[in-house]
Amino acid sequence: SNTRIYQKNLNPDYFQDGRIKKGTEYIQIDMEVLMNSLQPGQTYEISDAYVGMTDKVPTRVIVHRLT
């Protein structure tokens, strides 16, 4: 898959001045692990998802396992 899907990190790291460290703001979802956890025909919604390498755009992702 060439599309990366992220969720907000609930416990990001911070600099001493209070700014969030960029690399810890989002957590990438491992789609292979997610797909392997679904049964054939099962649908799963990721409602608080973000896509994009630089600008994390909020979106709703629906995954359906065919086989």
Backbone as JSON Lines, residues from 0, in Angstrom:
{"i":0,"aa":"S","n":[0.84,-1.19,0.0],"ca":[0.0,0.0,0.0],"c":[0.88,1.24,0.0]}
{"i":1,"aa":"N","n":[0.54,2.21,-0.83],"ca":[1.32,3.44,-0.86],"c":[0.62,4.6,-0.16]}
{"i":2,"aa":"T","n":[-0.54,4.35,0.41],"ca":[-1.24,5.38,1.18],"c":[-1.04,5.1,2.66]}
{"i":3,"aa":"R","n":[-0.51,6.08,3.35],"ca":[-0.28,5.91,4.79],"c":[-1.45,6.5,5.55]}
{"i":4,"aa":"I","n":[-1.9,5.76,6.54],"ca":[-3.03,6.18,7.36],"c":[-2.54,6.32,8.79]}
{"i":5,"aa":"Y","n":[-2.9,7.42,9.42],"ca":[-2.42,7.74,10.76],"c":[-3.58,7.99,11.71]}
{"i":6,"aa":"Q","n":[-3.28,7.87,13.01],"ca":[-4.18,8.31,14.06],"c":[-3.38,9.22,14.98]}
{"i":7,"aa":"K","n":[-4.08,10.16,15.63],"ca":[-3.41,11.05,16.58],"c":[-2.83,10.23,17.72]}
{"i":8,"aa":"N","n":[-1.62,10.58,18.12],"ca":[-0.98,9.96,19.28],"c":[-1.53,10.64,20.53]}
{"i":9,"aa":"L","n":[-2.12,9.88,21.43],"ca":[-2.68,10.47,22.64],"c":[-1.61,10.87,23.64]}
{"i":10,"aa":"N","n":[-0.39,10.34,23.49],"ca":[0.71,10.67,24.4],"c":[1.96,11.05,23.62]}
{"i":11,"aa":"P","n":[1.93,12.18,22.89],"ca":[3.11,12.58,22.12],"c":[4.22,13.1,23.04]}
{"i":12,"aa":"D","n":[5.44,13.14,22.5],"ca":[6.56,13.72,23.24],"c":[6.56,15.23,23.03]}
{"i":13,"aa":"Y","n":[7.03,15.96,24.03],"ca":[7.06,17.42,23.97],"c":[8.47,17.93,24.19]}
{"i":14,"aa":"F","n":[8.77,19.08,23.56],"ca":[10.01,19.79,23.87],"c":[9.82,20.5,25.2]}
{"i":15,"aa":"Q","n":[10.92,20.97,25.79],"ca":[10.83,21.65,27.08],"c":[10.0,22.93,27.01]}
{"i":16,"aa":"D","n":[9.93,23.55,25.81],"ca":[9.13,24.78,25.69],"c":[7.64,24.49,25.44]}
{"i":17,"aa":"G","n":[7.25,23.21,25.45],"ca":[5.84,22.85,25.33],"c":[5.38,22.47,23.94]}
{"i":18,"aa":"R","n":[6.23,22.64,22.92],"ca":[5.85,22.26,21.56],"c":[5.9,20.74,21.4]}
{"i":19,"aa":"I","n":[4.97,20.21,20.6],"ca":[4.95,18.77,20.32],"c":[6.08,18.42,19.37]}
{"i":20,"aa":"K","n":[6.78,17.32,19.65],"ca":[7.79,16.83,18.72],"c":[7.07,16.24,17.52]}
{"i":21,"aa":"K","n":[7.36,16.76,16.32],"ca":[6.63,16.42,15.09],"c":[6.51,14.92,14.86]}
{"i":22,"aa":"G","n":[7.58,14.17,15.05],"ca":[7.56,12.74,14.76],"c":[6.7,11.92,15.7]}
{"i":23,"aa":"T","n":[6.21,12.54,16.77],"ca":[5.41,11.78,17.75],"c":[3.95,12.22,17.78]}
{"i":24,"aa":"E","n":[3.56,13.16,16.9],"ca":[2.2,13.68,16.92],"c":[1.18,12.67,16.37]}
{"i":25,"aa":"Y","n":[1.6,11.87,15.39],"ca":[0.72,10.88,14.77],"c":[1.37,9.5,14.82]}
{"i":26,"aa":"I","n":[0.55,8.46,14.83],"ca":[1.02,7.07,14.79],"c":[0.5,6.45,13.51]}
{"i":27,"aa":"Q","n":[1.4,5.85,12.73],"ca":[0.98,5.2,11.49],"c":[0.29,3.88,11.79]}
{"i":28,"aa":"I","n":[-0.84,3.64,11.14],"ca":[-1.58,2.4,11.3],"c":[-0.96,1.35,10.38]}
{"i":29,"aa":"D","n":[-0.68,0.19,10.92],"ca":[-0.14,-0.91,10.12],"c":[-1.33,-1.63,9.47]}
{"i":30,"aa":"M","n":[-1.56,-1.32,8.2],"ca":[-2.73,-1.86,7.5],"c":[-2.67,-3.37,7.34]}
{"i":31,"aa":"E","n":[-1.47,-3.94,7.23],"ca":[-1.35,-5.39,7.09],"c":[-1.85,-6.08,8.36]}
{"i":32,"aa":"V","n":[-1.47,-5.56,9.52],"ca":[-1.94,-6.12,10.79],"c":[-3.45,-5.96,10.91]}
{"i":33,"aa":"L","n":[-3.96,-4.78,10.53],"ca":[-5.4,-4.54,10.59],"c":[-6.16,-5.51,9.68]}
{"i":34,"aa":"M","n":[-5.7,-5.67,8.44],"ca":[-6.38,-6.56,7.5],"c":[-6.34,-8.02,7.98]}
{"i":35,"aa":"N","n":[-5.22,-8.43,8.56],"ca":[-5.11,-9.8,9.05],"c":[-6.02,-10.06,10.25]}
{"i":36,"aa":"S","n":[-6.41,-9.0,10.95],"ca":[-7.29,-9.17,12.11],"c":[-8.77,-9.25,11.71]}
{"i":37,"aa":"L","n":[-9.08,-8.9,10.46],"ca":[-10.47,-8.95,9.99],"c":[-10.79,-10.3,9.38]}
{"i":38,"aa":"Q","n":[-12.04,-10.72,9.54],"ca":[-12.53,-11.94,8.91],"c":[-13.0,-11.58,7.49]}
{"i":39,"aa":"P","n":[-12.96,-12.54,6.55],"ca":[-13.49,-12.26,5.2],"c":[-14.93,-11.74,5.28]}
{"i":40,"aa":"G","n":[-15.19,-10.65,4.57],"ca":[-16.52,-10.04,4.58],"c":[-16.73,-9.02,5.68]}
{"i":41,"aa":"Q","n":[-15.78,-8.88,6.59],"ca":[-15.92,-7.95,7.72],"c":[-15.51,-6.54,7.3]}
{"i":42,"aa":"T","n":[-16.2,-5.55,7.85],"ca":[-15.92,-4.14,7.57],"c":[-15.48,-3.47,8.87]}
{"i":43,"aa":"Y","n":[-14.51,-2.55,8.76],"ca":[-14.0,-1.84,9.93],"c":[-13.87,-0.36,9.58]}
{"i":44,"aa":"E","n":[-14.33,0.51,10.47],"ca":[-14.25,1.95,10.25],"c":[-13.19,2.57,11.16]}
{"i":45,"aa":"I","n":[-12.34,3.4,10.57],"ca":[-11.38,4.2,11.33],"c":[-11.88,5.63,11.22]}
{"i":46,"aa":"S","n":[-12.62,6.09,12.23],"ca":[-13.3,7.38,12.13],"c":[-12.36,8.56,12.39]}
{"i":47,"aa":"D","n":[-11.33,8.37,13.17],"ca":[-10.42,9.47,13.52],"c":[-9.08,9.3,12.81]}
{"i":48,"aa":"A","n":[-9.14,9.1,11.5],"ca":[-7.94,8.84,10.71],"c":[-7.44,10.11,10.03]}
{"i":49,"aa":"Y","n":[-6.16,10.08,9.68],"ca":[-5.52,11.17,8.95],"c":[-4.7,10.54,7.84]}
{"i":50,"aa":"V","n":[-4.67,11.19,6.66],"ca":[-3.86,10.7,5.55],"c":[-2.93,11.8,5.07]}
{"i":51,"aa":"G","n":[-1.83,11.39,4.44],"ca":[-0.87,12.33,3.87],"c":[0.46,12.24,4.57]}
{"i":52,"aa":"M","n":[1.53,12.42,3.77],"ca":[2.88,12.33,4.34],"c":[3.24,13.58,5.14]}
{"i":53,"aa":"T","n":[2.91,14.77,4.62],"ca":[3.3,16.0,5.31],"c":[2.09,16.67,5.96]}
{"i":54,"aa":"D","n":[1.07,16.97,5.18],"ca":[-0.15,17.56,5.73],"c":[-1.11,16.45,6.08]}
{"i":55,"aa":"K","n":[-1.31,16.22,7.35],"ca":[-2.21,15.16,7.8],"c":[-3.65,15.66,7.67]}
{"i":56,"aa":"V","n":[-4.37,15.15,6.67],"ca":[-5.73,15.58,6.39],"c":[-6.71,14.64,7.1]}
{"i":57,"aa":"P","n":[-7.61,15.19,7.93],"ca":[-8.57,14.33,8.63],"c":[-9.53,13.68,7.64]}
{"i":58,"aa":"T","n":[-9.81,12.41,7.85],"ca":[-10.7,11.68,6.95],"c":[-11.33,10.51,7.69]}
{"i":59,"aa":"R","n":[-12.29,9.9,7.06],"ca":[-12.94,8.7,7.6],"c":[-12.57,7.56,6.67]}
{"i":60,"aa":"V","n":[-12.03,6.48,7.21],"ca":[-11.57,5.35,6.41],"c":[-12.44,4.14,6.73]}
{"i":61,"aa":"I","n":[-12.95,3.51,5.68],"ca":[-13.71,2.27,5.83],"c":[-12.96,1.18,5.1]}
{"i":62,"aa":"V","n":[-12.62,0.12,5.82],"ca":[-11.85,-1.0,5.26],"c":[-12.77,-2.21,5.22]}
{"i":63,"aa":"H","n":[-12.79,-2.89,4.09],"ca":[-13.61,-4.1,3.94],"c":[-12.72,-5.21,3.42]}
{"i":64,"aa":"R","n":[-12.67,-6.31,4.14],"ca":[-11.86,-7.45,3.71],"c":[-12.7,-8.34,2.79]}
{"i":65,"aa":"L","n":[-12.21,-8.53,1.57],"ca":[-12.95,-9.33,0.6],"c":[-12.76,-10.82,0.82]}
{"i":66,"aa":"T","n":[-11.5,-11.28,0.88],"ca":[-11.25,-12.72,1.05],"c":[-10.26,-12.96,2.16]}
